[in-house]
Amino acid sequence: MNIIGIAGLALVSAVIAVMLRRYNQEYSIVISITAGVIILVQILANIAPAIRQINSLLAATQLPGEYALILFKTLGICFLAQFAADSCRDAGESALASKVELAGKLAIVVLALPLFEKIASTALALIGG
């Protein structure tokens, strides 16, 4: 599916969700979340070439593979947290959406701690500490 198909699906789903919101809000939310999941699956299916390109760039720089793993996990956390937060906002739960975003940010910090540790040890080695 290309961007035209994704945009079409999003627009049709939005129109249906708005029309259903007057009569049955639960179905409106289900339509929005289902369309979001379908779009997310399509995006993830088309991201494989970008992942291969990033892997080849990281291999060319001869950085350890754990850096690529941290990068991909971080991107996954960002996408998942944003999708969940947007779905919560669509359901009218903005406070819950904020908590999901906070949890995503904290998960990224925890995931990046080994990277920060390596940077700190390299800096200490350079200054002779």
Buried (B, 14 or more C-beta within 10 A) or exposed (E): BEEEEBEEBBEEBEEBBEEBBEEEEEEBBBBBBEBBEBBBEBEEEEEEEEBEEBBEEBEEEEEEEEBBEBBEBBBEBBBBBBBBBBBBBBBEBEEBBEBBBEBBEEBBEEBBEEBEEEEEEEEEEEEEE
